[in-house]
């Protein structure tokens, strides 16, 4: 059996380029995909630094995974050899309470590719054809990586029950926040974006944000009052920053009867009071991964409603993953999205 190269986090802060066995298709994992690109997500960075409570080690990471089908078994019906695909990162049992109620993304026995089982920072993967979705013809592989974080945004807006009457605060405008903005715009609501980097805020304004707030220079609570109807505050706040203080800040500024969506995976304590939630009867809702949202996003891209073209700021060959993660840690303001390529 041949060998392939992969990027493995052996333990926190210990990234290695390893050899692993070439995957072989079987009745369940009935297609072989040659991986062409895989994105670096904040949760990948968390696994590298030992700050992702869900991860197990050692682990080949990467869950934003695109490539080409190079082999298909007799049971594969959804895709064929030559198809350009993105791979769903969620694997679920199908029979627990969450799965039976249409929420496999929080399956009791959830295994996420790149977190609990090996993911996409490698040259080939064998996966079930049902987990593959055909990419838009016009989209480069590097850009197609952004379909996955866009599904995360669709999931969060769905959890928020976002509608055109809402006045939305997006906290943080990095890779996730910018994807959130692109999806929130489709709901027709007023949007405020908050961040600490002026360049990112300027881009948010260009991309459809109604208002922006620099958290280092302006008082968010005051600005949220100023920018919302009758000084009510946002009716929905989505925390895309996931810092130590961001959830508490969202709870503080959100208006009565509002919804706060949390997406972070930190286990560090954060200050939240009962009064802050109960007095306004806020709904605090987690949003994890995505619930079968890939085709929905691909349809939006094909319809021209979501633009993923040339939104990647940096690419590295996957064998240079250490350099890519080191650069990401510099928090250089030019970073929007870093993608590892396998070609």
Secondary structure, DSSP 8 states (H G I E B T S, - for coil): --EEEEEEEEETTEEEEEEEE-----SSS-EEEEEEEEEE-HHHHHHHHT--TT--SSEE---SEEEEEEEE-TT--S--TT-EEEE--EE--S-SHHHHTT-GGG-TT-EEBTTTB--SSBSEEEE-GGGEEE--TTS-HHHHTHHHHHHHHHHHHHHHT--TT-EEEEE--SHHHHHHHHHHGGGT-EEEEEES-HHHHHHHHHTT-SEEEETTTS-HHHHHHHHSGGG---SEEEE-S--TTHHHHHHHHS-TT-EEEE-----S-----HHHHHTTT-EEEE--S-SS-HHHHHHHHHTTSS--TT---EEEEGGGHHHHHHHHHTT-TT-S-EEEE--
